[in-house]
Amino acid sequence: MASSNSSGIIEATFPSGALVPKAETGVLNFLQKYPDYDGRDTVIAIFDSGVDPRASGLETLCDGKSVKVIERFDCTSCGDVDMSKKVKANDKGFITGCSGRQLKLSPQMTASNTANGEYRIGMKNFHDLCPFKVRENITNFYKTKDWDGPNKLATAAIARKISEFEAQNSDLTKLSWDKKLIKEDLDNTLEMLNNYEKIYKDIRTTYDCILYQTANGWQAVVDTTEKGDLENALHLGEYTKTHEIKNVDDFFSISINVHDNGDVLEIVGMCSSHGTHVASIASGNHASKDVDGVAPNARIVSITIGDGRLGSMETGTALVRGMMKVMELCRSGTKIDVINMSYGEHAHWSNAGRIGELMSEVVNKYGVVWVASAGNHGPALCTVGTPPDISQPSCIGVGAYVSPQMMEAEYVMREKLPGNVYTWTSRDPCIDGGQGVTVCAPGGAITSVPQFTMSKSQLMNGTSMAAPHVAGAISILISGLKQKGIKYSPYSIKRAITNTATKLGYVDPFAQGSGLLNVEKSFEHLTQHAGASENMLRFAVRCGAQAAKGIHLRQGVLKKPIEQDVSIEPVFFNDQETEPHQKFNFNMRLNLISSQPFVQCGAYLDLSYSSRSLTVKIDPTGLPPGVHTANISAYDSNCVQKGVLFEIPVTVVQPHVIDCNESVTFECTSTKNDGSIEFQPNTIQRDFIMVPRGATWAVLRMRSTDKNRENLIGKFFVHTMQILPRLSCRVLETMKILPVNSENETTLHFLCQEDNILELCIAKYWSNYGTTHIKYSLEFHGIKANNTNPYIMPAARGIHKLDFVALKSEDLQPQIQLKTAAVVLRPTEAKITPLSALRDVIPEGRQIYQNMLTFVLQVAKAQEVAVYAPLFNSLLYEAEFESQLWMMFDANKAMVACGDAHSHKVYTKLEKGEYTIKLQLRHEKRDLLEKVYEANMVALFKLSNAINMDLYDHYNNCLTGRRKFTNCVLKDTPAKVLYVAPLPQEKLTKANLPANTAWLAGTATLAKDEAVRRVDSYDFTYYLNPPEKKNGNGNAGGNAGSGNNTANASKSKTNITVPNASVNTLSSLNTDVGDTVTASGDGAAASGANASPAASTSSPKKMTTDEYAEGLRDFQCMMISKCEVGKAEDIYDEVIAAHPKYSLAHVLFMQNIESTEYKPLLPHAFVKMVNSNVDEDAHKEEMLRIRTALERVSQLGGYVINDMKSEYDELLAYYGLKSDTRPDASKIKTNMDKKKRLICWRLCPGGVWQKSRSALSMAI
């Protein structure tokens, strides 16, 4: 029902100026006063998910002609296409694309080619480039258009046939065998059609790409027709030269760049709408000036750092390449003035990391002002993200502010509330005590988004939106300084906005930094103090032995004064190129003033161009429980009006201490009679409590004390956090938005750690109207095991003992569930190579290298799998290696999964088969890459059913399996001793674990209460016994591996040319139990790839002559896969002569033949290739060679089948069993499965080969 308007007057104006807010920070007044300082002559680089130059407001500058987005780069490699393959057209104007399609050159392509008719070809899967919403739109569009109708008709037809069959055969249990086959075929067809419906979303579009040189540079063609009609395909020039951007379809647009002299085509798209929205806030230029960005005449450089393959997560590769591109542009004359980065994550420690070092280099050497969002992880303290929390405070960190005008125009709020920061904006200090939030700015806007969203504009909020506001503001400041001829540096800009920001007394000081940005005063400060000696230098402040950015005392109850050494060092901009006389002549005399009496230091500091140390004394003894802050501010004695030159921030936390002898409950302190605390919108209450020893979880209870207001529900943001040594703020925290009223008590259970300060932060949500009075308490509980490493259990140690104690009386009901199986993957290949000499070199001359590690993963059945590299840091910004990107490929070389640092929690459904994983590590120091040659990966297989471990309260019961423990009441003393029984072999066999499982992982929960079990759980690891070694040729039946080997081109007995074929040795196809194939150097090694640890057996000891014969045979088999085809056939003949029934030799030789230019294809694709429109003589010669190869392969396959005919009855008898109760059932199953795979491997492709031969015969 519409609300009434008692006055009858409707407002005719809309507060459109608040959609992209600018008045709050003085931008509107500044531009009215200085209309020419609108960002002209400045460039803002947007490090984000990509910017759409076709979005409203991002097409042109204010003149309506000049392009706004002047450069567009995808630095993630997501859009890279390998174009190293060169071809020429045949007489009919066709070239064969990498997809196998015949591509018809357009007259324009032929006429404009300046490379003697040479074209480069490649192929790109566009699924990676598209944002999720675009993928969804494309899939739904084509599904509706091309799939749903035929599929539904086919499904209905099969369902009709099933109904007719069932009507004709009333008793389905008495069908004859031929009718059973008909019924099974109908049912399976229906199931197949239904499955196709489910997997349609996985269909991906791949386009042929063509690249050629013209007089105006490189020209790219993307065959979006998928028919080879290049005249109607997409034609694009290099964006730098042409600024061309074209739509792939109704949903998505792209541009291109070319690298490495044409070897790499970079297709630039967008992985989300975030970057375009950010750019619109910073620099949107609209017809309606109300919705302009802050700097409407600034130009944009789009640097994509979000990788579409990883769901728009940034990567180290992208960040480093983006920074190199900024350096390159600055050196080539396109000066980047400001970088906006509304991306980031948290770090365990902020004073190390290669990414942060390069960020500081961009600022300190190239003079770029780097603006970063502070993060959306408040309201607890120490939640500032990285960046701006890096080793040097070189970035400007921005918090998010919301004004009354924004509330009205953007959020459709019925009442205006006082301006404030958003509840969730991240808070200072950084974990090392530094200041991460420099200023705050409007953190919401309704502005332009990419065309693929099918929307002109959209509301987004967060510090991601506050940062571009500040980036745009700095752009207009620099625009004015350039036009006035005033010299500046990133340091003078940061000091100006810090000293002139409007401090908001009623706003949380930890969220606003120095206050709300004030552009007008910042410009006045910069112009008034243009000649200040410190404008071109920064002051490096390092506190304590860890060289922290500030002083942060949060270690416990502080009972005595503490002294900290602090060093101050002036550093000129681009220090290495600064004239020596400037360094000699530098001297400043500083006044040091502490803002609080509990922090003291010397009052004066004479500073020349060298490091000076001073001692800061912090006396916390008189401080009440809570958080206390102070700043030591340095002023120039000769000109105090310049403001603060640098600060030493100090944060001290004094916790409440609970006397566990009396109570384990913390009650909120209040001055009201009912013990309640009053909350207005965005009121924040922080309590710091020392968690009692023995506590492992806590329960927060909240209730409103407002009478007669049962229907009024308060919306409260609860954030609990403990900062653990050298760990990020996200390791031990809880964030919840909870409703609170007077009728029911609101409770929250959360995890905590003993003897560590807990911050309990309760905030009323910023947009929640009204005043609410609440009373709350925090009650601590605990059950823990006193043993060393209690939740790590090696199977070889037998029974595992656990000693449980409680903080107070608790119900103990332990449960241990194992949910994943871990398989260690060792690299089969590691190769260090220098990357592109043009694209991956940091100025000046710092070449980046890669170490490409290759792993092989065997999946025995369809399963969910996660993979990760445990050696490397899981957090990007503190990692030594800038890239940890891995990709997984199936047997058809199609990418099925990829991941980066956080991939251990991301599971992918994999079908049965062999997968290859490529892990890329990048660094500019080759020696560091050499140290990780043997880095392993871990594959986590999600078990179909969790394995429960049994616990007992008596050792003998655990030994015999009698009377399992269920629950009891646990007290603080004495400890309750329980015993965990190792897993029996029967349970492991039933679990059907992956081959070579190293350990099982899961969780242990201890409490009986279900609410507690959800939060108080522990990672439990069960290490399996290593597999037994096999005798025979002395090889262990452990990990399987494969290597890539190269065969030289040569003419063979079967008339086949082999150009650098890569062969995989699949010894798991061997039918002889116990046999292995091993290789040294770059060869292959495989044994028992599909056998579980329990399946290993010992064969009888063999005679020396037998061992020699087997060893020679195995070596020869290895050489079959390595040699060129002619030599391989000679070796094959020798092996078969000595071992006539050795099927592996047939298989290896078949694989060698298949790895030539004869490429196995499915029938329809093969027929299309055979009938392709190419030169007839050359085509016939090619087809004759392929037919010869097919006949040889078919012959070898027949040998495999004939060798195994004697096994048919045995296999039929085995798979006809309902259950196998024999003692060695697992060993027998492994052997039978191996034989079945071998037969299926030969029979399944048989039809394909026969069809291919038939097509060849017709063509020839």
C-alpha positions, -999 to 999 in steps of 0.1 A, spaced: 0 0 0 14 34 -10 23 58 18 1 89 22 13 124 16 -6 147 39 7 179 23 -4 168 -12 28 182 -26 51 159 -46 88 168 -48 96 174 -85 134 171 -80 154 140 -74 186 142 -53 207 129 -82 238 145 -69 239 119 -41 239 90 -65 276 96 -71 283 116 -40 308 145 -43 296 173 -20 306 155 12 343 158 4 342 193 -12 347 180 -47 316 199 -60 328 232 -46 364 226 -58 353 220 -94 330 250 -93 359 271 -81 384 255 -105 365 241 -135 397 234 -154 411 212 -126 388 184 -136 414 157 -140 427 168 -173 463 158 -181 461 130 -155 458 92 -158 442 69 -133 452 32 -135 423 9 -124 437 -23 -109 405 -43 -109 384 -68 -129 385 -48 -161 368 -16 -174 342 -16 -201 350 14 -224 314 12 -238 298 18 -204 279 50 -199 302 78 -190 334 59 -199 334 65 -237 350 99 -240 365 128 -221 347 161 -216 354 172 -252 331 144 -265 359 131 -288 390 119 -270 389 83 -258 387 80 -220 400 44 -216 434 48 -234 448 14 -225 433 -19 -217 454 -49 -204 446 -83 -190 476 -91 -169 463 -125 -156 471 -145 -188 434 -156 -187 429 -141 -222 463 -153 -236 463 -173 -269 493 -191 -282 498 -178 -318 532 -192 -325 519 -216 -352 522 -200 -387 503 -211 -418 497 -200 -454 465 -202 -473 460 -228 -501 451 -219 -536 414 -216 -527 420 -191 -499 415 -215 -470 437 -221 -439 431 -249 -414 425 -236 -379 437 -252 -347 401 -265 -342 404 -284 -375 379 -261 -392 386 -248 -427 387 -210 -424 380 -189 -455 401 -158 -456 381 -126 -464 393 -103 -493 402 -77 -467 425 -101 -449 443 -111 -481 447 -76 -493 460 -61 -460 484 -89 -451 520 -75 -452 537 -107 -440 539 -125 -474 506 -142 -468 516 -157 -435 490 -160 -408 493 -171 -371 466 -193 -357 455 -203 -322 423 -212 -303 406 -198 -273 381 -211 -248 359 -180 -242 344 -196 -211 374 -183 -190 370 -148 -202 333 -144 -194 320 -133 -160 298 -158 -142 266 -138 -151 276 -138 -188 283 -175 -188 249 -181 -173 232 -158 -198 250 -174 -228 243 -210 -215 206 -202 -209 202 -184 -242 216 -213 -263 200 -239 -242 166 -224 -248 173 -218 -285 190 -250 -296 187 -276 -269 155 -276 -249 132 -284 -278 150 -314 -293 160 -327 -259 124 -326 -246 110 -342 -277 136 -370 -275 129 -375 -238 92 -376 -244 96 -401 -272 117 -425 -251 92 -421 -222 64 -430 -246 83 -461 -258 88 -472 -222 51 -468 -215 42 -488 -246 67 -515 -238 54 -518 -202 18 -519 -215 27 -548 -238 46 -567 -211 25 -567 -179 50 -587 -158 84 -571 -161 99 -597 -138 94 -625 -163 109 -609 -194 129 -630 -218 165 -621 -222 160 -602 -255 132 -581 -241 153 -574 -210 179 -560 -233 153 -538 -250 140 -526 -216 175 -518 -203 183 -500 -235 152 -478 -232 159 -471 -195 195 -462 -201 186 -439 -230 162 -420 -208 188 -418 -181 214 -405 -206 190 -378 -219 183 -367 -183 220 -366 -175 227 -345 -206 202 -320 -193 222 -317 -161 256 -313 -177 246 -289 -205 259 -260 -184 295 -275 -188 295 -270 -225 321 -244 -234 326 -224 -266 360 -224 -283 368 -200 -311 396 -201 -337 418 -170 -336 439 -157 -365 466 -130 -363 484 -113 -391 504 -81 -398 491 -51 -416 506 -17 -424 488 -4 -393 500 -31 -370 486 -64 -359 451 -74 -369 432 -102 -351 402 -122 -363 381 -143 -339 358 -168 -357 326 -162 -337 307 -178 -365 322 -212 -357 318 -220 -394 351 -206 -408 333 -176 -423 360 -151 -415 344 -123 -434 316 -122 -408 339 -129 -378 352 -103 -354 381 -82 -368 400 -61 -342 432 -41 -342 455 -35 -312 436 -15 -286 466 8 -280 465 20 -316 429 16 -327 409 16 -294 386 -9 -310 363 -29 -288 336 -53 -303 309 -75 -290 313 -112 -291 275 -115 -288 248 -96 -270 264 -101 -237 301 -95 -239 327 -73 -256 365 -77 -261 396 -59 -272 430 -72 -281 468 -67 -275 497 -85 -291 529 -95 -273 562 -112 -280 563 -102 -317 530 -119 -324 535 -152 -304 509 -142 -279 475 -127 -285 459 -111 -254 421 -110 -255 409 -86 -229 374 -90 -214 360 -84 -179 357 -110 -152 330 -89 -133 313 -56 -132 333 -43 -103 361 -26 -122 337 -6 -145 317 7 -114 350 17 -97 362 36 -129 328 53 -132 331 67 -96 367 79 -102 362 94 -137 328 90 -152 318 117 -177 281 119 -183 257 143 -201 241 149 -167 269 164 -146 251 154 -114 262 118 -119 297 125 -131 326 108 -115 350 128 -93 375 136 -120 354 135 -153 383 146 -175 409 121 -163 419 93 -186 418 57 -176 442 28 -180 424 -5 -173 446 -32 -157 428 -64 -151 442 -83 -121 411 -104 -114 414 -138 -130 381 -151 -146 393 -187 -141 395 -181 -104 362 -163 -100 377 -128 -103 404 -134 -76 436 -115 -81 468 -133 -87 505 -125 -81 512 -128 -118 486 -102 -126 497 -78 -99 534 -80 -109 526 -76 -146 502 -47 -139 530 -30 -119 555 -36 -147 530 -22 -172 527 10 -150 565 13 -149 567 8 -187 540 34 -194 557 59 -170 590 54 -187 575 57 -222 559 90 -215 524 80 -205 527 90 -168 504 71 -145 494 96 -118 472 75 -96 465 38 -91 432 27 -76 431 -8 -62 398 -19 -47 411 -54 -42 430 -71 -14 430 -97 13 445 -101 48 480 -112 56 495 -131 85 523 -105 87 525 -73 68 562 -64 69 573 -89 42 562 -101 8 573 -96 -28 541 -79 -39 543 -53 -12 579 -45 -21 570 -39 -57 541 -17 -47 564 5 -27 588 6 -57 560 19 -79 553 47 -54 589 55 -43 606 54 -77 579 63 -103 559 88 -82 525 71 -86 500 77 -58 486 44 -48 451 44 -34 437 12 -18 405 2 -2 409 -6 35 386 -36 34 350 -45 45 359 -66 75 349 -45 105 338 -34 130 364 -52 151 399 -37 153 430 -48 133 409 -57 102 426 -35 76 434 -55 45 466 -58 24 471 -33 8 472 -8 24 488 -28 52 522 -36 35 557 -32 48 559 5 41 529 29 46 532 40 9 495 35 1 466 57 9 440 35 27 404 45 25 375 37 48 338 39 38 315 68 49 277 71 43 261 106 44 224 115 50 221 124 14 233 90 3 209 73 26 180 92 10 190 88 -27 208 54 -28 192 34 0 155 44 -1 156 51 36 125 67 51 145 89 75 179 105 72 203 95 99 235 114 109 264 106 86 287 79 97 310 51 86 295 19 75 293 -7 102 314 -32 82 343 -9 71 376 -22 83 393 -7 114 427 4 125 453 -4 137 472 -28 114 483 -58 133 518 -44 136 504 -11 150 506 10 118 478 32 105 460 15 76 431 39 72 444 72 60 410 90 54 374 80 48 352 89 18 317 81 5 315 43 1 285 39 -21 273 49 -55 247 42 -82 267 45 -114 277 27 -146 282 -10 -150 293 -30 -181 268 -37 -209 268 -74 -202 248 -67 -170 219 -55 -192 217 -25 -168 228 11 -172 237 16 -136 238 -3 -103 242 3 -66 274 -10 -50 288 -1 -17 320 -8 2 355 6 7 359 -5 -30 337 24 -38 353 48 -13 388 43 -28 380 55 -63 364 86 -48 398 94 -32 417 84 -64 395 108 -84 400 135 -58 438 131 -60 435 132 -98 419 167 -97 445 178 -71 473 167 -94 455 183 -124 455 216 -105 492 212 -94 503 204 -129 485 235 -144 500 257 -117 535 242 -122 538 230 -86 561 201 -79 546 173 -58 553 137 -48 531 109 -34 543 119 0 533 155 -2 499 145 -15 494 120 14 505 145 40 482 171 26 450 150 27 460 137 61 465 171 77 434 186 62 408 159 66 377 167 86 379 148 119 344 135 128 341 135 165 310 114 167 324 87 144 345 56 154 381 69 153 394 36 142 374 37 110 380 72 97 418 75 98 425 113 99 389 120 90 366 127 61 386 138 30 385 175 23 396 183 -12 395 221 -10 417 223 21 441 197 7 447 219 -24 452 249 -2 478 230 18 496 218 -13 498 253 -28 507 271 4 535 248 12 547 241 -23 583 249 -15 586 228 17 619 209 18 602 177 28 578 176 -2 599 152 -21 608 128 8 591 104 31 600 96 68 605 58 73 593 49 108 603 16 122 593 4 156 610 -24 176 630 -54 164 604 -63 138 606 -29 121 568 -24 126 549 6 114 536 14 148 535 2 184 508 -23 193 506 -38 228 480 -66 230 498 -94 247 478 -96 280 475 -76 312 501 -49 312 514 -41 347 546 -22 342 560 5 318 574 -6 285 601 11 264 603 7 226 631 18 203 619 37 172 641 47 142 632 77 119 649 79 85 643 105 58 643 90 23 641 111 -9 618 102 -37 638 80 -61 666 80 -36 692 65 -60 689 93 -85 687 122 -59 716 146 -62 742 142 -35 741 179 -25 704 175 -17 712 148 8 741 167 23 721 199 28 690 182 43 683 191 79 651 195 99 645 203 135 613 187 147 590 191 177 577 157 190 543 159 208 525 129 224 487 131 223 483 111 255 502 113 289 507 75 291 530 78 260 562 98 265 593 106 244 618 133 239 604 167 228 630 175 201 647 158 172 674 172 149 672 151 117 697 150 89 698 126 60 705 95 82 686 73 106 679 86 141 667 65 170 645 75 199 629 57 228 592 57 235 579 49 269 544 35 274 530 34 309 498 13 308 496 8 346 468 34 351 448 25 321 413 9 326 402 -21 306 397 -12 270 416 1 240 437 32 243 454 51 215 480 78 212 501 94 185 536 110 187 534 137 161 563 154 145 561 191 135 586 213 117 599 237 143 603 264 116 567 260 103 542 243 126 514 253 102 524 226 77 509 201 101 522 167 110 551 154 90 550 119 104 534 100 133 543 71 156 509 54 163 506 36 196 477 12 205 474 -4 240 448 -30 249 441 -37 286 417 -67 290 391 -75 316 403 -105 337 378 -131 349 383 -148 382 374 -184 373 372 -193 410 340 -172 413 325 -172 378 334 -178 341 309 -152 329 317 -116 318 288 -91 323 286 -59 304 293 -28 325 266 -2 325 257 30 344 220 22 341 200 6 369 189 -23 347 225 -30 335 217 -22 299 236 -3 273 220 22 249 225 16 212 218 42 185 223 34 148 260 25 144 268 26 181 297 3 188 305 -14 221 339 -30 225 350 -52 253 384 -69 256 385 -100 278 414 -123 286 400 -157 278 404 -180 309 427 -209 307 409 -240 296 382 -222 277 376 -233 241 343 -217 233 320 -190 246 283 -182 245 271 -146 240 236 -139 254 217 -107 244 183 -94 252 166 -60 248 154 -44 281 130 -20 263 95 -26 278 64 -29 258 84 -30 225 83 -68 218 77 -62 181 107 -39 177 137 -59 166 172 -44 167 197 -55 140 231 -60 156 264 -68 140 285 -90 164 322 -94 156 345 -114 179 382 -116 172 414 -129 187 448 -119 172 471 -149 173 509 -145 169 519 -142 132 484 -150 120 458 -128 102 427 -114 118 406 -140 100 420 -170 116 400 -169 148 369 -147 144 331 -148 142 309 -124 123 271 -125 126 242 -101 121 217 -110 148 181 -98 156 176 -88 193 143 -81 210 129 -82 245 108 -113 240 135 -139 233 171 -142 243 195 -142 214 225 -165 217 257 -169 197 282 -197 202 317 -191 190 352 -206 192 379 -190 214 415 -197 225 427 -196 261 452 -171 275 446 -147 246 427 -114 245 393 -116 229 376 -86 214 338 -87 217 325 -60 193 287 -54 193 274 -27 169 239 -17 160 237 -18 122 242 16 106 207 17 89 187 2 118 164 29 131 156 37 167 172 34 201 176 0 216 188 -9 251 203 -43 254 219 -63 282 245 -89 273 268 -114 289 296 -137 278 300 -172 293 331 -193 287 332 -230 284 358 -255 275 368 -291 268 403 -298 256 428 -326 253 460 -320 273 482 -342 251 508 -329 227 494 -329 192 462 -347 204 445 -346 170 473 -362 149 472 -400 150 497 -422 131 483 -456 125 517 -472 131 516 -460 167 485 -482 174 461 -470 201 459 -432 205 454 -418 240 435 -386 248 433 -369 282 403 -346 284 397 -318 309 370 -292 312 369 -256 323 339 -265 344 313 -293 344 305 -302 307 288 -330 288 315 -349 269 304 -368 238 334 -370 214 331 -379 178 358 -382 152 349 -383 115 373 -386 87 359 -370 55 388 -367 31 417 -389 18 450 -372 10 472 -384 -18 507 -369 -21 516 -360 -57 553 -358 -65 565 -339 -96 572 -359 -127 589 -329 -143 603 -296 -131 616 -271 -157 629 -235 -151 627 -212 -180 629 -174 -185 596 -159 -193 589 -133 -221 618 -109 -227 592 -82 -235 563 -88 -211 580 -103 -180 610 -81 -173 609 -56 -144 627 -24 -153 656 -24 -155 665 -58 -168 651 -79 -140 640 -110 -158 612 -131 -143 616 -169 -145 591 -197 -140 594 -231 -126 568 -253 -142 561 -284 -121 541 -313 -136 521 -338 -116 499 -368 -125 467 -375 -107 449 -408 -110 412 -408 -103 398 -443 -100 361 -433 -99 341 -401 -102 349 -381 -71 352 -346 -57 389 -336 -54 407 -305 -42 444 -300 -48 470 -276 -33 507 -271 -28 513 -272 9 549 -258 8 539 -224 -4 522 -195 15 484 -195 11 483 -157 13 493 -138 -18 507 -105 -4 532 -120 19 542 -149 -4 578 -151 -17 567 -165 -50 544 -142 -70 525 -170 -86 512 -203 -74 487 -209 -102 479 -245 -111 458 -259 -139 444 -294 -142 439 -311 -176 422 -343 -185 434 -369 -210 420 -348 -239 441 -318 -226 409 -299 -217 413 -277 -186 389 -291 -159 400 -270 -129 425 -244 -118 434 -227 -85 458 -206 -66 467 -201 -30 433 -209 -14 425 -240 -35 426 -266 -6 390 -257 2 377 -258 -34 365 -292 -46 360 -301 -83 339 -331 -94 363 -353 -115 354 -382 -137 374 -414 -137 407 -410 -155 442 -396 -155 448 -359 -150 478 -338 -155 485 -308 -132 508 -279 -141 519 -257 -113 536 -224 -122 559 -207 -97 574 -173 -107 603 -152 -93 630 -130 -106 656 -150 -87 664 -183 -105 682 -197 -75 651 -195 -53 631 -215 -80 658 -241 -80 651 -248 -43 616 -259 -50 622 -285 -77 608 -313 -55 578 -294 -41 549 -318 -39 511 -312 -42 484 -329 -22 451 -341 -37 422 -343 -12 395 -368 -22 362 -362 -6 349 -396 8 314 -407 -2 308 -417 34 326 -403 64 346 -428 84 338 -428 121 366 -436 146 358 -456 177 367 -443 212 369 -464 245 374 -455 281 395 -486 288 426 -497 270 416 -534 269 382 -525 256 399 -506 228 422 -535 221 393 -560 219 366 -537 205 342 -541 235 319 -514 250 326 -482 230 325 -449 249 295 -427 243 293 -398 267 298 -386 303 299 -355 325 334 -341 325 349 -320 353 380 -299 355 398 -327 375 407 -354 372 412 -358 334 391 -383 315 412 -407 296 399 -421 263 415 -443 237 411 -441 200 413 -474 181 432 -475 148 411 -482 118 408 -519 109 417 -530 74 381 -540 68 369 -505 73 396 -490 51 388 -515 23 351 -507 25 359 -470 23 375 -477 -12 403 -452 -6 422 -437 -35 455 -454 -44 485 -443 -23 465 -425 3 489 -410 28 465 -397 54 428 -393 62 416 -359 74 384 -348 92 371 -332 124 369 -340 160 340 -326 181 339 -330 218 308 -314 233 273 -330 234 254 -298 226 248 -295 188 252 -257 188 287 -261 204 297 -289 180 291 -266 150 317 -241 163 341 -261 186 357 -286 163 393 -295 156 411 -308 125 419 -345 130 446 -362 109 450 -400 107 483 -411 90 480 -444 73 508 -471 73 530 -469 43 523 -495 16 544 -527 17 572 -529 -8 570 -554 -36 598 -578 -43 605 -588 -79 626 -561 -94 629 -542 -62 604 -514 -69 580 -501 -43 543 -504 -51 538 -468 -41 533 -437 -62 526 -438 -99 542 -413 -122 546 -405 -158 571 -385 -178 571 -368 -211 596 -381 -236 604 -369 -271 608 -390 -302 628 -377 -332 612 -375 -366 620 -404 -389 606 -428 -415 593 -461 -399 585 -495 -411 548 -486 -411 555 -454 -432 546 -430 -403 564 -398 -396 568 -390 -358 572 -352 -351 582 -347 -315 556 -370 -301 548 -370 -264 542 -405 -250 527 -415 -217 538 -449 -204 507 -465 -189 521 -495 -170 489 -498 -151 476 -516 -182 499 -545 -176 481 -576 -167 508 -594 -148 503 -588 -111 535 -576 -94 552 -564 -126 565 -528 -127 580 -505 -153 606 -481 -140 626 -454 -156 654 -430 -146 662 -395 -158 633 -381 -179 617 -415 -184 585 -428 -169 578 -447 -137 546 -464 -128 535 -492 -105 503 -502 -90 487 -469 -98 452 -481 -89 461 -504 -60 452 -494 -25 478 -496 2 463 -529 13 466 -544 -21 504 -546 -21 517 -582 -20 551 -599 -20 559 -623 -49 582 -653 -44 619 -646 -47 630 -649 -83 662 -663 -97 689 -639 -109 684 -649 -145 646 -642 -142 653 -608 -127 677 -600 -155 652 -610 -181 624 -590 -165 647 -560 -160 658 -561 -197 621 -564 -208 611 -535 -187 639 -513 -200 630 -522 -236 594 -514 -230 604 -480 -217 624 -474 -248 594 -483 -270 577 -452 -257 608 -431 -261 623 -440 -295 612 -430 -329 587 -454 -345 612 -474 -367 635 -481 -338 606 -487 -315 592 -514 -338 625 -532 -337 626 -532 -299 589 -543 -299 597 -573 -320 625 -583 -297 602 -581 -266 574 -601 -282 599 -627 -294 611 -632 -258 577 -626 -241 549 -636 -265 521 -629 -240 534 -596 -227 505 -573 -236 521 -541 -223 545 -541 -253 515 -540 -277 500 -512 -257 531 -491 -256 538 -495 -293 502 -485 -301 506 -454 -281 538 -445 -299 521 -448 -333 491 -427 -321 514 -399 -309 525 -391 -345 506 -366 -367 478 -391 -368 456 -375 -341 429 -398 -327 395 -382 -332 359 -392 -326 342 -405 -357 322 -374 -367 352 -352 -363 374 -377 -382 350 -379 -411 348 -341 -413 386 -340 -414 388 -366 -441 362 -348 -463 378 -314 -457 382 -291 -487 420 -293 -492 444 -300 -521 436 -335 -534 470 -351 -540 485 -340 -507 452 -350 -490 453 -385 -505 489 -390 -494 480 -379 -459 450 -403 -458 471 -433 -470 496 -427 -442 469 -425 -416 452 -456 -429 484 -475 -426 488 -464 -390 452 -473 -382 456 -508 -396 487 -513 -376 471 -500 -344 440 -522 -350 463 -552 -355 481 -545 -322 448 -541 -304 437 -575 -317 468 -590 -302 458 -576 -268 423 -591 -271 437 -625 -283 462 -626 -254 434 -621 -229 407 -645 -243 417 -670 -216 407 -644 -190 371 -639 -202 356 -667 -182 375 -657 -151 363 -621 -154 327 -631 -160 327 -654 -130 343 -627 -108 319 -599 -117 290 -622 -114 297 -626 -77 275 -606 -53 302 -604 -27 337 -618 -23 345 -631 12 380 -645 4 408 -632 27 427 -616 -3 395 -601 -18 411 -566 -22 441 -581 -40 419 -601 -64 397 -571 -71 427 -550 -80 439 -576 -104 405 -581 -120 399 -544 -124 432 -541 -141 423 -568 -166 389 -553 -172 403 -519 -179 427 -533 -204 400 -551 -223 377 -521 -222 405 -498 -232 409 -519 -264 373 -526 -272 359 -490 -267 382 -473 -293 377 -503 -316 345 -490 -331 361 -456 -335 390 -471 -354 367 -492 -376 346 -461 -385 377 -441 -392 391 -468 -415 358 -469 -434 358 -432 -439 394 -433 -452 386 -461 -477 357 -440 -491 379 -409 -494 408 -427 -510 
